[in-house]
């Protein structure tokens, strides 16, 4: 399955035509810096690229909630910040609620609300 197919898979129950779904998916992949790998198979992508494909799918699929577990875990610091910034922009633009689980205190500090879990 290609990155493009992976993103459009989450949109298959929308009323959009296949062409519209593909156009939206291509635009989102490009926005996340993945336009050049849209036709590549998911298994050939790096971990960070796979995470960004998953983010594109979550943003475009129906539903108001995104649960993101370590969404920047496989990314270097600069790319992690870029992807996180884009997640926040997309969250607001698409009206999604975003719940992030992360060990990255820098990312956590930028969230509106945080809940810290500690072992007892």
C-alpha positions as CSV (number, residue, x, y, z in Angstrom):
1,X,0.0,0.0,0.0
2,X,1.4,3.4,-0.9
3,X,1.5,6.4,1.4
4,X,-1.3,8.0,-0.7
5,X,-3.5,4.9,-0.4
6,X,-2.9,4.8,3.3
7,X,-4.1,8.3,3.8
8,X,-7.1,7.9,1.5
9,X,-8.1,4.7,3.3
10,X,-9.1,6.7,6.3
11,X,-11.4,8.8,4.1
12,X,-13.2,6.1,2.3
13,X,-16.5,6.6,4.3
14,X,-16.7,10.3,3.4
15,X,-19.0,11.5,0.7
16,X,-16.0,12.8,-1.3
17,X,-15.3,11.2,-4.7
18,X,-12.1,9.1,-5.1
19,X,-10.5,12.0,-7.0
20,X,-11.3,14.5,-4.3
21,X,-10.0,12.2,-1.6
22,X,-6.8,11.7,-3.5
23,X,-6.4,15.5,-4.1
24,X,-6.9,16.2,-0.4
25,X,-4.5,13.4,0.6
26,X,-1.8,14.6,-1.8
27,X,-2.1,18.1,-0.5
28,X,-1.8,17.0,3.1
29,X,1.2,14.8,2.4
30,X,2.8,17.7,0.7
31,X,2.0,19.9,3.6
32,X,3.8,17.5,5.9
33,X,6.8,17.3,3.6
34,X,5.9,13.9,2.1
35,X,4.7,14.9,-1.4
36,X,7.8,13.1,-2.9
37,X,6.9,9.8,-1.3
38,X,3.1,9.7,-2.0
39,X,3.5,6.8,-4.4
40,X,6.1,4.9,-2.2
41,X,5.1,1.8,-0.3
42,X,4.6,2.4,3.5
43,X,7.2,-0.3,4.4
44,X,9.9,1.6,2.5
45,X,9.5,4.8,4.5
46,X,11.4,5.8,7.5
47,X,9.8,5.7,10.9
48,X,9.4,9.4,10.9
49,X,7.8,9.4,7.5
50,X,5.4,6.7,8.5
51,X,4.4,8.8,11.6
52,X,3.7,11.8,9.3
53,X,1.6,9.6,7.0
54,X,-0.4,8.4,10.0
55,X,-0.9,12.1,11.1
56,X,-2.2,13.0,7.6
57,X,-4.6,10.1,7.7
58,X,-5.8,11.1,11.2
59,X,-6.4,14.7,10.2
60,X,-8.3,13.9,7.1
61,X,-10.5,11.0,8.3
62,X,-13.9,11.7,9.8
63,X,-14.0,12.1,13.6
64,X,-13.1,14.8,16.1
65,X,-10.5,13.1,18.3
66,X,-6.9,12.2,17.6
67,X,-5.0,10.0,20.0
68,X,-1.3,10.4,19.3
69,X,1.2,8.2,21.1
70,X,4.7,9.6,20.8
71,X,3.9,11.4,17.5
72,X,7.4,12.9,17.3
73,X,9.3,10.0,18.9
74,X,11.1,8.8,15.7
75,X,12.0,12.4,14.6
76,X,15.1,14.5,15.2
77,X,14.6,17.6,17.3
78,X,14.0,20.1,14.5
79,X,11.7,17.9,12.5
80,X,9.8,17.0,15.7
81,X,9.2,20.6,16.4
82,X,8.1,21.3,12.9
83,X,5.7,18.3,12.9
84,X,4.3,19.3,16.3
85,X,3.7,22.9,15.1
86,X,1.9,21.5,12.1
87,X,-0.2,19.2,14.3
88,X,-1.3,22.2,16.3
89,X,-2.2,24.2,13.2
90,X,-4.0,21.3,11.7
91,X,-5.8,20.6,14.9
92,X,-7.2,24.1,15.0
93,X,-7.9,24.3,11.2
94,X,-9.8,21.0,11.2
95,X,-11.5,21.4,14.6
96,X,-10.0,18.2,16.1
97,X,-9.3,17.4,19.8
98,X,-5.7,16.2,20.1
99,X,-4.6,14.0,23.0
100,X,-0.8,13.4,23.0
101,X,1.1,10.8,25.1
102,X,4.8,11.7,25.1
103,X,8.0,11.5,27.1
104,X,9.2,14.6,25.4
105,X,8.9,17.3,28.1
106,X,9.6,20.1,25.5
107,X,6.6,19.0,23.5
108,X,4.4,18.5,26.6
109,X,5.3,22.0,27.8
110,X,3.7,23.5,24.6
111,X,0.4,21.8,25.1
112,X,-2.6,23.7,26.4
113,X,-3.2,21.2,29.3
114,X,-1.0,18.5,30.6
115,X,-1.5,15.5,33.0
116,X,1.6,14.0,34.3
117,X,1.5,10.3,35.3
118,X,4.0,8.9,37.7
119,X,4.6,5.4,39.0
120,X,3.7,4.8,42.6
